[in-house]
Structure formats: structure tokens, C-alpha cells
Amino acid sequence: MISLAGRDILHAWGKFVFTGVGLGLLIGVTLTMAGVYRGMVDDARALLDNSGADLWVVQQNTLGPYAESSSIQDDVYRSLLGMPGVARAANVTYLTMQVRQGERDVRAMVVGVVPGGLGEPGQPPYLVAGRHLTRGHYEAVADLASGFRLGDRVQIRRNQYTVVGLTRRMVSSGGDPMIFIPLKDAQEAQFLKDNDAIVRQRRRTAENPAFDRPGVPGLLDAVIATQSVNPYVNAVLVQLQPGFDAEEIAEPIRRWQRLQVYTRGQMEAILVGKLIATSAKQIGMFLVILAIVSAAIVAFIIYTLTLGKIREIAVLKLIGTRNRTIAGMILQQALGLGLIGFVVGKISATIWAPFFPKYVLLVPGDAARGLLAVVVICILASLLAIRAALKVDPAEAIGG
Amino acid sequence: MVEQAVDGIRIEGLRKRYGSGDTAVDALRHVDMQVAPGEVVGLIGPSGSGKSTLLKCLGAVIEPSGGRMTLGGQAIYADGWRIPDLRSLRRDRIGFVFQAPYLIPFLDVTDNVALLPMLAGLPNGEARRRARELLEALDVAHRASAMPAQLSGGEQQRVSIARALVNRPPVILADEPTAPLDSERALAVIRILNQMARQFDTAIIVVTHDEKIIPTFRRIYHIRDGRTEEEAGEGRGFE
């Protein structure tokens, strides 16, 4: 038996191909949306993987340092280093801000790390150009996605930094490129006030009689000195010695240090389940809408094509063609249209994904699920046309 | 001679009523017809006289309200359908030729003709061989690989006749087959139908208004107000 659907598609190939291309672009957008979500999840995982940490020690009762702000003393790491099973512990600060370079600025996550601490948690694990931070001030290592190059001068708050190294895939959970600077600079950047604010604060403090007691010289200076430094970091990242269970180490830190500790799995759950959950729902809504629009387009096209063949269908039924043959013809055409659309969509998504400003991760599993969805959508979309075809009275082929 | 035509078409007291009660319309009140194998008869009548209804009953696409129909020696209706699978009946035992050829636009000429035997389960090669034989007999074999849109009106109608004949049905129902054609082509179509009727021993009913071809029938059935009357035709031109 010849394929009626195949012959019809070959006969009107232009109509099918152009419709398929239009549908394909829509499917391409759908696959890209899925890729955007995958990219967000991958960014979150890359953030955790590249930090090199097994535990995140943060302020009590917070989901820090990525999902909520967290502030702990910068000497906590010393006591953590003394705990059994802890191999390394390092202070780290995170601050998402606009980093300026000349006339342009880049949205980036500024990460404060200890210079020279190669291999410490929080450090960029590898560079693609230049060197790691070695000096205590005014050097930066930037992710390639920032667009900065070696030797560039960038401005963070009031200070200028020279880009001495470039790294790759070091991004925040939101996909913003990371810029690593020395910890002291980062602490200052987080809490640094402008000069006028500092002068006003000192004047207020000096006017406070509690700090100007007779017989206590130097009290005012001591108070002002404490106000001029920032002894806080956002988190301490901890690497464990081989063979130690993360939860076993985390529990005593929670109990004795009065701090919140998250393991790798818990931190991933926070990032994926809380930080990007709203975005995921947003993308999910888009996917549902795009699926409905795709189904409507396929249904409309197939229904219109079927209505254009009502007389032929009546003749086919009159001369004895079975309903299932006619239904099969319509279904195969819908699937053919869907497959053309899927191929065009997959190619389109692959071509345009690298041009998106944020990471778009196209995974084969999503493509397979997309193909399955296209098949299901085409089957559902063809039902309307099949219903119309099956309702055609073979008597319509006979005049009168 | 006609009374012995047990293998052609025999219709006795066929009735068809649309609707019920006060709004009922009797489209066919009492139709008697007999068409012998190899014979072509004309069915003529004014609009609304019941021609199309009779054709639809004969084509097993609508159910009569009463009477008897026998096609190719097999009773298909006797106050109810006697054949469970009407689709197979239409496919295997009845050929249709329409006013417009209604060829499948996305199949070439050969496959338009071969489609029916393929639907009946014949292998593609055998179905196409049978189609080509018919196309040769109808003098359109040279257009075998053309698409319907590339054919003239006369060629399309000859292909539709080949499609009607391809399953070698005992009966062909032709609904105004010459309506869109000029005199010369209309007579050519009737000549072909006569040839095919004789060659394949097929009983053919031609519903027509066409004054040009009415003199070609040897027998004519007039249908008026749902009743048929038989009369002798002139039978001109196809002795």
C-alpha cells in the first residue's frame, strides 16, 4: 500500500516545508527556553563545583551566602581549621554589583578571596590566561564572560584593579561572571562608605558623651577605629580530609560554633530549589504556553489542509477506503509536520544558543523529551482534523 | 432479455423516505430497474426527481426505506442491508464515475487507478500492472506518470473510468460523467463506457441531463416524482 500522507507531503512540499520551518522556529524557542533553565541549573552547579568546598559555613538562621546575605567574623576559619576532618578553610565574600571599565559597566559577582591561596576553597580552580592573585590589593582575576582582558583596568567602588588573570565558567547562580579580588579589598568594598558619610559618622560619634568620658583617654579613638574596619565575611568555605563524612563534620560546627553549615547537597537544594525556583516556574509557564501555541498551529494547519481535501476524502470513503487509512493519512501528515519542525527547531536552537548573553545548555535528554512532546502534540492536534474527516459523508462525492 | 439479467442490476419497488411525520419527503416511491451485464442504460429526469437519491441507494451510501436491490447476482438490500460491510461492497463490486473526475491530486495517474486494488489488498506491483492495462485500453497510458492537474478534462474522465473499472466490478454508477465536456468529448466518454461495459461485462447506469448523449442509450429510465418508467432509446452510434 502506498503512503497517501507521504505522497501528499511530496505533492505540496513547499507548503509543508514552510509551515514546518515556522513551527520549527517555535520549537527552537521552546528548546532554548528549556536550555536557559538547564543553563541556570548548570550555572548553580558550576558555582558550587568551582568553589571547591565540601561545607559552607554561614551566619546562623540564614540560607547564605548565595540565597541570603550572611555575615560572620573573619577569624572563624581559624577555629574551624582546628576541628578534626577539616583540611582547609577559607574566608570568602560575595557581592553582586556593576563593575565599571571606562565607559561601560558589567554586571558581575565580585568574590573576595585570600591572595596566594592557590587550591584553597573559593579560589578559581584554573586560569585560561595570566596568573592568580598574589598581591594583597588592586588585582583581579575575571571570568571570560565579563569581556575583560588581561591588563584591563576595572573600577570596583572607588578603587581601580588590574586584571591579571582570566578564568572560565566561573559564574554566579544568576549567570553573572565572577571577578576575584583580594579579600581585604572585597571586605572594604562591601562596607565602604563615601567620605562625607565617614566624616558625618565620626562627628556623631565624637558628639556622643558616652565616648568622651573623663579619665578614659583614647576611648573615642578606639570606637572610631572599630567603625573604620570590616571584620566580617559572608562565609567560610571548608574542604574536608579524605574519608570524612560532610554531615559528621557539619554537626559539631552547628552545635559548638553556633553557625549554620550546609553540605554540597543542601547547598544545591537551596540554589536549585529556592534561588532559581521562581525562574524555573516562569520558564515552565513559557514552555506550557509554547506547547499550547505549537499544538494550536499544528492543529490549525492540519485542519485547514484536511478541509481543503474534503471532496477527495469523500471520494476515498465512497470508493471503500477505510476510516483508519484516512485517519492514518492525517496523523502521518501531522507527525511529518512535527518532525520537520523538530529538526528545524533543534538546528535553530543549536545555532543561536551560543549567542545568548547567559549560558544556554541544550542537553540530549531535553531534545528527546521535546521530540516526544512534539509527537504527542501532533497526535492531539490531528484529532480535530481526523474528526472532521471521519464526519465527511461519502455521499458528498455524488452530486445532488 | 432484461428479465434474465440476474448478474447485472435488479431493483424492485425501491423506496426512500427522508424525515418522518408531517415533514417526511418521499424521494423514491417505487423504483424498478434492471440492467444486464454489458449494458449501458440512461437514467434521466428533472432536478429533484430522485436521480441522485437512487444513485446513493445503489452506491450503498444511504439506506433505502424499502424494496430490494441485487447487484451482480447478490442481494444487497431486501428491506434492510444484506451485506454487513458496505465499504467493501463499494470498493469491490461498485465502480463510481463522477461529474467531475475527483482524482486524488497528489497521486499520479497510475496510482490513482491502482489505489483501489491496493486498498483491497492487492500487491502494489499487481495493482499497478492492472491499472496500466486499463489505461492502455482507455488510451491514456502515455499519461501514466502525469499528475491529475496536468491532464485535460477528457483525459481526467478517462482516468476516472479506469479507476471505476479497475476492481472489475459488476456495476458502474456514472453521475453526469459528461457534464463538463464538449459534445465530442462527451460522446467519446459514452463510447468508452459502452466499450468497457461489453469488454468487462459490466452493467452501467449513467445519470445524465445531457441532451447530446441521451440518443446514444438503447434503454432509458425516466424518473419522475420518485417513480421510474422505462422506454426504448435510439441507441445511436454504438452498434
Boltz contact constraints between the chains, C-beta under 6 A:
constraints:
  - contact:
      token1: [A, 1]
      token2: [B, 118]
      max_distance: 6.0
  - contact:
      token1: [A, 2]
      token2: [B, 111]
      max_distance: 6.0
  - contact:
      token1: [A, 7]
      token2: [B, 106]
      max_distance: 6.0
  - contact:
      token1: [A, 7]
      token2: [B, 107]
      max_distance: 6.0
  - contact:
      token1: [A, 8]
      token2: [B, 106]
      max_distance: 6.0
  - contact:
      token1: [A, 11]
      token2: [B, 106]
      max_distance: 6.0
  - contact:
      token1: [A, 312]
      token2: [B, 104]
      max_distance: 6.0
  - contact:
      token1: [A, 315]
      token2: [B, 102]
      max_distance: 6.0
  - contact:
      token1: [A, 318]
      token2: [B, 96]
      max_distance: 6.0
  - contact:
      token1: [A, 319]
      token2: [B, 116]
      max_distance: 6.0
  - contact:
      token1: [A, 320]
      token2: [B, 87]
      max_distance: 6.0
  - contact:
      token1: [A, 320]
      token2: [B, 90]
      max_distance: 6.0
  - contact:
      token1: [A, 320]
      token2: [B, 91]
      max_distance: 6.0
  - contact:
      token1: [A, 321]
      token2: [B, 119]
      max_distance: 6.0
  - contact:
      token1: [A, 394]
      token2: [B, 61]
      max_distance: 6.0
  - contact:
      token1: [A, 395]
      token2: [B, 56]
      max_distance: 6.0
  - contact:
      token1: [A, 395]
      token2: [B, 61]
      max_distance: 6.0
  - contact:
      token1: [A, 395]
      token2: [B, 62]
      max_distance: 6.0
  - contact:
      token1: [A, 398]
      token2: [B, 52]
      max_distance: 6.0
  - contact:
      token1: [A, 398]
      token2: [B, 55]
      max_distance: 6.0
  - contact:
      token1: [A, 398]
      token2: [B, 56]
      max_distance: 6.0
  - contact:
      token1: [A, 398]
      token2: [B, 175]
      max_distance: 6.0
  - contact:
      token1: [A, 399]
      token2: [B, 52]
      max_distance: 6.0
  - contact:
      token1: [A, 399]
      token2: [B, 99]
      max_distance: 6.0
  - contact:
      token1: [A, 399]
      token2: [B, 175]
      max_distance: 6.0
  - contact:
      token1: [A, 400]
      token2: [B, 52]
      max_distance: 6.0
